[in-house]
Amino acid sequence: MNLVHSSCGNEAGEVCVPSYQWTAFLSTLFKKFVGIEQFQYFPFLEDGSVAACSADVMEDEVICNLLKKSTKLPLSNRFSVEKKLAGLDLKRQNYLYREIREFVSDYDKDTMAPKPSVV
């Protein structure tokens, strides 16, 4: 497997790796899974709409229907609506500039902890 390292964006606000509104998209298809933190294993059965959840491999499984409707999952390659990231608020920019900048290498100071922009 070849891994390619790339930045997700730059200080000019250009986005190289888009973010998507996955919560909004997935909430149209799936129910909220209350108590998910108590489970460790989620093997999906047959069509992917039902999971046999368990807290441990040796424990009994709890069957959970995850879909909101008893329909098949969409097989299209459509993505959720792209999410426009707002960037850091002025308070956070000031914090990074005043408190963190001194610990950043000189090469990265203007990228990691630049002087705050005026909003």
MODELLER restraints for C-alpha pairs under 7 A, 6 or more apart:
rsr = mdl.restraints
at = mdl.atoms
rsr.add(forms.Gaussian(group=physical.xy_distance, feature=features.Distance(at['CA:8:A'], at['CA:15:A']), mean=6.13, stdev=0.5))
rsr.add(forms.Gaussian(group=physical.xy_distance, feature=features.Distance(at['CA:8:A'], at['CA:16:A']), mean=5.02, stdev=0.5))
rsr.add(forms.Gaussian(group=physical.xy_distance, feature=features.Distance(at['CA:8:A'], at['CA:17:A']), mean=4.94, stdev=0.5))
rsr.add(forms.Gaussian(group=physical.xy_distance, feature=features.Distance(at['CA:9:A'], at['CA:15:A']), mean=4.34, stdev=0.5))
rsr.add(forms.Gaussian(group=physical.xy_distance, feature=features.Distance(at['CA:9:A'], at['CA:16:A']), mean=5.10, stdev=0.5))
rsr.add(forms.Gaussian(group=physical.xy_distance, feature=features.Distance(at['CA:9:A'], at['CA:17:A']), mean=6.94, stdev=0.5))
rsr.add(forms.Gaussian(group=physical.xy_distance, feature=features.Distance(at['CA:11:A'], at['CA:111:A']), mean=6.38, stdev=0.5))
rsr.add(forms.Gaussian(group=physical.xy_distance, feature=features.Distance(at['CA:18:A'], at['CA:82:A']), mean=6.71, stdev=0.5))
rsr.add(forms.Gaussian(group=physical.xy_distance, feature=features.Distance(at['CA:19:A'], at['CA:82:A']), mean=5.90, stdev=0.5))
rsr.add(forms.Gaussian(group=physical.xy_distance, feature=features.Distance(at['CA:19:A'], at['CA:83:A']), mean=5.36, stdev=0.5))
rsr.add(forms.Gaussian(group=physical.xy_distance, feature=features.Distance(at['CA:20:A'], at['CA:80:A']), mean=5.72, stdev=0.5))
rsr.add(forms.Gaussian(group=physical.xy_distance, feature=features.Distance(at['CA:20:A'], at['CA:81:A']), mean=5.82, stdev=0.5))
rsr.add(forms.Gaussian(group=physical.xy_distance, feature=features.Distance(at['CA:20:A'], at['CA:82:A']), mean=4.35, stdev=0.5))
rsr.add(forms.Gaussian(group=physical.xy_distance, feature=features.Distance(at['CA:20:A'], at['CA:83:A']), mean=4.76, stdev=0.5))
rsr.add(forms.Gaussian(group=physical.xy_distance, feature=features.Distance(at['CA:21:A'], at['CA:80:A']), mean=5.78, stdev=0.5))
rsr.add(forms.Gaussian(group=physical.xy_distance, feature=features.Distance(at['CA:21:A'], at['CA:81:A']), mean=5.79, stdev=0.5))
rsr.add(forms.Gaussian(group=physical.xy_distance, feature=features.Distance(at['CA:21:A'], at['CA:82:A']), mean=6.16, stdev=0.5))
rsr.add(forms.Gaussian(group=physical.xy_distance, feature=features.Distance(at['CA:21:A'], at['CA:83:A']), mean=5.48, stdev=0.5))
rsr.add(forms.Gaussian(group=physical.xy_distance, feature=features.Distance(at['CA:22:A'], at['CA:80:A']), mean=6.14, stdev=0.5))
rsr.add(forms.Gaussian(group=physical.xy_distance, feature=features.Distance(at['CA:25:A'], at['CA:80:A']), mean=5.64, stdev=0.5))
rsr.add(forms.Gaussian(group=physical.xy_distance, feature=features.Distance(at['CA:29:A'], at['CA:67:A']), mean=5.79, stdev=0.5))
rsr.add(forms.Gaussian(group=physical.xy_distance, feature=features.Distance(at['CA:29:A'], at['CA:68:A']), mean=5.67, stdev=0.5))
rsr.add(forms.Gaussian(group=physical.xy_distance, feature=features.Distance(at['CA:30:A'], at['CA:66:A']), mean=5.51, stdev=0.5))
rsr.add(forms.Gaussian(group=physical.xy_distance, feature=features.Distance(at['CA:30:A'], at['CA:67:A']), mean=4.38, stdev=0.5))
rsr.add(forms.Gaussian(group=physical.xy_distance, feature=features.Distance(at['CA:30:A'], at['CA:68:A']), mean=5.05, stdev=0.5))
rsr.add(forms.Gaussian(group=physical.xy_distance, feature=features.Distance(at['CA:31:A'], at['CA:66:A']), mean=5.65, stdev=0.5))
rsr.add(forms.Gaussian(group=physical.xy_distance, feature=features.Distance(at['CA:31:A'], at['CA:67:A']), mean=5.90, stdev=0.5))
rsr.add(forms.Gaussian(group=physical.xy_distance, feature=features.Distance(at['CA:31:A'], at['CA:68:A']), mean=5.32, stdev=0.5))
rsr.add(forms.Gaussian(group=physical.xy_distance, feature=features.Distance(at['CA:38:A'], at['CA:55:A']), mean=6.04, stdev=0.5))
rsr.add(forms.Gaussian(group=physical.xy_distance, feature=features.Distance(at['CA:39:A'], at['CA:53:A']), mean=6.33, stdev=0.5))
rsr.add(forms.Gaussian(group=physical.xy_distance, feature=features.Distance(at['CA:39:A'], at['CA:54:A']), mean=5.27, stdev=0.5))
rsr.add(forms.Gaussian(group=physical.xy_distance, feature=features.Distance(at['CA:39:A'], at['CA:55:A']), mean=4.07, stdev=0.5))
rsr.add(forms.Gaussian(group=physical.xy_distance, feature=features.Distance(at['CA:40:A'], at['CA:54:A']), mean=6.20, stdev=0.5))
rsr.add(forms.Gaussian(group=physical.xy_distance, feature=features.Distance(at['CA:40:A'], at['CA:55:A']), mean=4.85, stdev=0.5))
rsr.add(forms.Gaussian(group=physical.xy_distance, feature=features.Distance(at['CA:40:A'], at['CA:56:A']), mean=6.36, stdev=0.5))
rsr.add(forms.Gaussian(group=physical.xy_distance, feature=features.Distance(at['CA:41:A'], at['CA:53:A']), mean=5.57, stdev=0.5))
rsr.add(forms.Gaussian(group=physical.xy_distance, feature=features.Distance(at['CA:41:A'], at['CA:54:A']), mean=5.36, stdev=0.5))
rsr.add(forms.Gaussian(group=physical.xy_distance, feature=features.Distance(at['CA:41:A'], at['CA:55:A']), mean=6.37, stdev=0.5))
rsr.add(forms.Gaussian(group=physical.xy_distance, feature=features.Distance(at['CA:41:A'], at['CA:56:A']), mean=6.89, stdev=0.5))
rsr.add(forms.Gaussian(group=physical.xy_distance, feature=features.Distance(at['CA:42:A'], at['CA:51:A']), mean=5.71, stdev=0.5))
rsr.add(forms.Gaussian(group=physical.xy_distance, feature=features.Distance(at['CA:42:A'], at['CA:52:A']), mean=5.87, stdev=0.5))
rsr.add(forms.Gaussian(group=physical.xy_distance, feature=features.Distance(at['CA:42:A'], at['CA:53:A']), mean=4.75, stdev=0.5))
rsr.add(forms.Gaussian(group=physical.xy_distance, feature=features.Distance(at['CA:42:A'], at['CA:54:A']), mean=6.97, stdev=0.5))
rsr.add(forms.Gaussian(group=physical.xy_distance, feature=features.Distance(at['CA:43:A'], at['CA:51:A']), mean=5.63, stdev=0.5))
rsr.add(forms.Gaussian(group=physical.xy_distance, feature=features.Distance(at['CA:43:A'], at['CA:52:A']), mean=5.64, stdev=0.5))
rsr.add(forms.Gaussian(group=physical.xy_distance, feature=features.Distance(at['CA:43:A'], at['CA:53:A']), mean=6.81, stdev=0.5))
rsr.add(forms.Gaussian(group=physical.xy_distance, feature=features.Distance(at['CA:44:A'], at['CA:50:A']), mean=5.84, stdev=0.5))
rsr.add(forms.Gaussian(group=physical.xy_distance, feature=features.Distance(at['CA:44:A'], at['CA:51:A']), mean=4.23, stdev=0.5))
rsr.add(forms.Gaussian(group=physical.xy_distance, feature=features.Distance(at['CA:44:A'], at['CA:52:A']), mean=6.29, stdev=0.5))
rsr.add(forms.Gaussian(group=physical.xy_distance, feature=features.Distance(at['CA:45:A'], at['CA:51:A']), mean=5.74, stdev=0.5))
rsr.add(forms.Gaussian(group=physical.xy_distance, feature=features.Distance(at['CA:49:A'], at['CA:65:A']), mean=6.05, stdev=0.5))
rsr.add(forms.Gaussian(group=physical.xy_distance, feature=features.Distance(at['CA:49:A'], at['CA:66:A']), mean=5.62, stdev=0.5))
rsr.add(forms.Gaussian(group=physical.xy_distance, feature=features.Distance(at['CA:49:A'], at['CA:67:A']), mean=5.65, stdev=0.5))
rsr.add(forms.Gaussian(group=physical.xy_distance, feature=features.Distance(at['CA:50:A'], at['CA:63:A']), mean=6.83, stdev=0.5))
rsr.add(forms.Gaussian(group=physical.xy_distance, feature=features.Distance(at['CA:50:A'], at['CA:64:A']), mean=5.58, stdev=0.5))
rsr.add(forms.Gaussian(group=physical.xy_distance, feature=features.Distance(at['CA:50:A'], at['CA:65:A']), mean=4.50, stdev=0.5))
rsr.add(forms.Gaussian(group=physical.xy_distance, feature=features.Distance(at['CA:50:A'], at['CA:66:A']), mean=5.85, stdev=0.5))
rsr.add(forms.Gaussian(group=physical.xy_distance, feature=features.Distance(at['CA:51:A'], at['CA:63:A']), mean=5.82, stdev=0.5))
rsr.add(forms.Gaussian(group=physical.xy_distance, feature=features.Distance(at['CA:51:A'], at['CA:64:A']), mean=5.30, stdev=0.5))
rsr.add(forms.Gaussian(group=physical.xy_distance, feature=features.Distance(at['CA:51:A'], at['CA:65:A']), mean=6.61, stdev=0.5))
rsr.add(forms.Gaussian(group=physical.xy_distance, feature=features.Distance(at['CA:52:A'], at['CA:61:A']), mean=5.41, stdev=0.5))
rsr.add(forms.Gaussian(group=physical.xy_distance, feature=features.Distance(at['CA:52:A'], at['CA:62:A']), mean=5.51, stdev=0.5))
rsr.add(forms.Gaussian(group=physical.xy_distance, feature=features.Distance(at['CA:52:A'], at['CA:63:A']), mean=4.57, stdev=0.5))
rsr.add(forms.Gaussian(group=physical.xy_distance, feature=features.Distance(at['CA:52:A'], at['CA:64:A']), mean=6.36, stdev=0.5))
rsr.add(forms.Gaussian(group=physical.xy_distance, feature=features.Distance(at['CA:53:A'], at['CA:61:A']), mean=5.25, stdev=0.5))
rsr.add(forms.Gaussian(group=physical.xy_distance, feature=features.Distance(at['CA:53:A'], at['CA:62:A']), mean=5.06, stdev=0.5))
rsr.add(forms.Gaussian(group=physical.xy_distance, feature=features.Distance(at['CA:53:A'], at['CA:63:A']), mean=6.18, stdev=0.5))
rsr.add(forms.Gaussian(group=physical.xy_distance, feature=features.Distance(at['CA:53:A'], at['CA:64:A']), mean=6.94, stdev=0.5))
rsr.add(forms.Gaussian(group=physical.xy_distance, feature=features.Distance(at['CA:54:A'], at['CA:60:A']), mean=6.44, stdev=0.5))
rsr.add(forms.Gaussian(group=physical.xy_distance, feature=features.Distance(at['CA:54:A'], at['CA:61:A']), mean=4.80, stdev=0.5))
rsr.add(forms.Gaussian(group=physical.xy_distance, feature=features.Distance(at['CA:54:A'], at['CA:62:A']), mean=6.18, stdev=0.5))
rsr.add(forms.Gaussian(group=physical.xy_distance, feature=features.Distance(at['CA:90:A'], at['CA:116:A']), mean=6.67, stdev=0.5))
rsr.add(forms.Gaussian(group=physical.xy_distance, feature=features.Distance(at['CA:93:A'], at['CA:116:A']), mean=5.25, stdev=0.5))
rsr.add(forms.Gaussian(group=physical.xy_distance, feature=features.Distance(at['CA:94:A'], at['CA:116:A']), mean=5.85, stdev=0.5))
rsr.add(forms.Gaussian(group=physical.xy_distance, feature=features.Distance(at['CA:96:A'], at['CA:113:A']), mean=5.24, stdev=0.5))
rsr.add(forms.Gaussian(group=physical.xy_distance, feature=features.Distance(at['CA:97:A'], at['CA:113:A']), mean=5.03, stdev=0.5))
rsr.add(forms.Gaussian(group=physical.xy_distance, feature=features.Distance(at['CA:97:A'], at['CA:114:A']), mean=6.03, stdev=0.5))
rsr.add(forms.Gaussian(group=physical.xy_distance, feature=features.Distance(at['CA:97:A'], at['CA:115:A']), mean=5.93, stdev=0.5))
rsr.add(forms.Gaussian(group=physical.xy_distance, feature=features.Distance(at['CA:100:A'], at['CA:113:A']), mean=6.91, stdev=0.5))
rsr.add(forms.Gaussian(group=physical.xy_distance, feature=features.Distance(at['CA:101:A'], at['CA:109:A']), mean=6.09, stdev=0.5))
rsr.add(forms.Gaussian(group=physical.xy_distance, feature=features.Distance(at['CA:101:A'], at['CA:113:A']), mean=5.23, stdev=0.5))
